[in-house]
């Protein structure tokens, strides 16, 4: 644990920027990478707003905010992702992840831990043909990463016990709750929670109930957010990609079948809160 001083984060989307913020607030130097400068600018703005909000609520001192911002550097050059731990949070597709991990293995030492924030893709598939696979694991945060406490630590077939234990202790150090699991599509949370979304979408497809009624009923039953509101918050593109990934990983098991309604939302660009329209209209 003490050997980890610098963190690399690949991908400056919602998850990547949240992960970068968490580590910077915990005293680690962070380099945040993305292919597009505009995405990095947006990430920096969002991190600043998150920290400003924490200061306004009295949960963070202004000096600590400034210190955290000072620990994060931004880059569009993948060769700058040289660190003690690199966490991948790019698009939820296998091949881009494998290509990135191969590149990270080339530019980093064999002792650098390489972790994926994937929601659904087995870590063993990502690690295939990558040098020194024993240092590759899953470190799956939940959205929004700077607020949600849970982190799944996933051991692939060749992940060493030392790496898993290091990630567990690191997770505790940054104030999160680690849950250890072995490699499987969707791991624990997304495999169990997938049916909260899938069955709700089937109710809509079959005309059993309106989305407003389903959301109201689930919230009255104790869920903090109904399934359609939650999908809009997470992003319909992200949610659909995870469901599609699990559907393929479980050999087209019907219980994981993606929804045609959600596919249409994605194709129309109705991704949820981030675009102003999803299942609900936020404009």
N, C-alpha and C positions, 0 to 999 in steps of 0.2 A: 504493500500500500504506500509506504513512504517513498517509493521510487517514482510514483506518479506525481509529476509536477505540472506538466503541460498537457492540455487536452486539445485534440483536433476534432472538429465537427464538420462533416461533409453534407451540405444541403442546408440552405437558409430559409426553408419554408417554416410553417407553423411549428413543427416539431423540432427542427434543427435550431432555430433561434431560441426556443424555450430551453432546450438542453444547454446551449451555450450560456444563457443567462444564469441557469442554476449553478453551473460550475464556477462562473465568474463571481457570483455572490458568495460562493463557498471558499474563495481565495485562490482558485486555480487560474493560471494564464490559459487563455483560449484563443485558438485561431479558427475562424468560421469561414468555410469555403462555399462558394456557389459559382456556377458558370456565368451568371449574369450579374453585372454591377448593380442594375436596378433592383434586383432581388435582395442584394446585400444592403443597399440603401434603405429599402423597406424594412428589412430585418432590424437594422440599427435603430430606426425610428420606433419600431414596435417595442424593442427591448427598453428603450428610453422611456416610452409611455408606461410600460409595465412597472418600471422602477419608480417613476414619478407617482403613479397611483399608490404604490406601497408606502412612499414617503407621506403622501397626503392622508393615509389611513393610520399613520403613526407606527407602521410595522417595520420601517427602515429609516435610518438616519440619512440625511442628505450627503454626509461625508462617505458613508458606505455605498450610496448610489454612485457617486463619482468614482470611487475606487473600483467598483464592479465594472463600470463602463471602460475604465482605463485598462482593465485586464483583457479586453476582447479586441483582437485585430481581425480585419476582414480582407479576404483575398479571392481573386478569380483564377489564381494559379494553383493547380492541384499539387504541384511540387512543394508548396508551402505547408502541406499537411504532414509535417514531420513532428511527432509528439510521442509521449509515453503511452497514451491511449487515444485512438481515433475511433469516433462513433459515426457510423454512416446513417444518414436520414434522408436519402434521396427517393426517387420515384419507386413505387411498389411493384417493380418488375425484376425478375431474376437476372437477366443478362446484364443490364446496366450495373447491378450490384456486383456481380462477379467480375466484370471488367474493372470496376473501381477498386475492389479488394486486391486484385492482382497488381494494380498500379501502386496501391498503398504498401503492399508487401515488398515491392521493388525499392521504394524510396525510404522505407523505415528499417530499423534494425529488427532482428528476429525476436527481440524481447518486447517490442512494441505490441500492446494488446490491440487487436482489431475487433470492434464490436458493431453489430447491426441493430438498428432500432426498428427493424421490420415488424409489421403487425401480424404477418401470416406465413411468410416464406420460411421453410425449414432452414436453419443455420447450416446444416450439413451440405445442403445444395449450394449455398453461397460459398462455402469454404472449399468446395471441390476444385482440385488442381491449383489451389493457392499455396504458396510456400509456407511451411511451418503452421499447418492448420491447428496445432495444439493451442495456439494463442488467439484463436478466433472463437467468439461467443456471441450470444444475443444479449443486448441490454435495452430492453423495451420500456420506454417511458410512455406515459399517457397524457393526452391533450386536455388542458394546457399543462405542459411539462413543469412550468414554474409553480404551479399550484397543486397538481395531483401528486399524492404521496407514493403510490405504488410503482415499483419497477420490477419487471420480470427479468431474471437472470437465467439465460437459457444455455445449457451445455449441449454442444453438438457431439457427434460420435467421437471426435478426436480432441475435444476441448480438455485441457489439463485441469486437474482439481485445483492447482495453484491459481490458475487464471480465474476460475469461478469464484474462489474464495476472495481473491483480490477485488473482483467486481462487487461482491457482496459487501465487503468492508468499506469500499469506496462509496457505495450507495448509502450506507449508514452515515458516513462522514458528511455527505451533502444533505442530510436530513430527510432522506427518503426511506421507504420500507421495501427491502428486497424480498422477493419470493423466488425460490429456486425451482427450476423445472427442467426436464429433459426435452429434447428436440421433438417437436410434433407440429404439424400445420396449425397455425393459430394459437399455439401454446395453450395457456389456460383461459385468460380473460376473453380473447376474441373468439375462441372456439365455443365458449359457453354463451357469451353475449350475442353471437351472430344471430341466434334465433329470436332475440328480442326485435331485431330489425327485419329478418326474413319473414317471420310469421305476421308481423304487423303489415308488411307490404302485401302479403298474400290476402289479408283481410281486405285491403284496399282494392286489389285486383278482382276479388270475388264479390265486391260490393256489399260485404257484410256490415260495414260501419264506415262512417266518415273518419278522416284522420283526426279531426278536432275531438270527436268522441273517444277515439282510441287513446289519444294523448291525455285527455281529461280523466279517463278511467284508470290508466296506468299511474298517473300522478296521485290520484285519490287512493290508490292501493299502496302508496309508499315510495314509488320511484320519484326521484328528484326531477326528472325530465321525461316527457313522453317520447316514444321512439322517433316520431317525425321531427320534433323539435331537436332531438339529439343528433339525428342524421344531418339536419341543416347546420348545426353548430360544428360538427366534425368535418362536414364537406361531403356532398353526395358523390363526388368523384373518388374521394379516398375510401368512403364506405363501400361503394360499388366495386372498386379495385380489390379490396380485401375479401369481399364475398366471392368474387370471381376467382381469386387465388385459392381460397379454401375449396371451392367447387371443383377446381382442377386437381388440387392436391389429394382430395378424397375421391378421385376417380368418378366425378360427376354424380356423387351421392345426391339424390333429389332434395334431401333436407337442407342442402346448402345452395340450391338453385338461385342464381341472381334474379332480381325482379326486372321485368320489362319496363315497368313504370319508372323505376330508378334509372335504368339505362336511358330512357327518353329524357329524363331530367338532365343527365350528364351531357347527352348529345345536344340539348338545347342551351347548355351553359347555365342551367339553373342549379348551381352548386350549393346554394344555401346562403348563410349570412355573409360570406366573403364576396358574393356577387350581388347581393341585395335581393335575391329571389331563389327559392328552393321549393320545398313543399308549401312554405309560407312566403308572403311578400314582405320584405323588410325595407323597401324603398320609401 
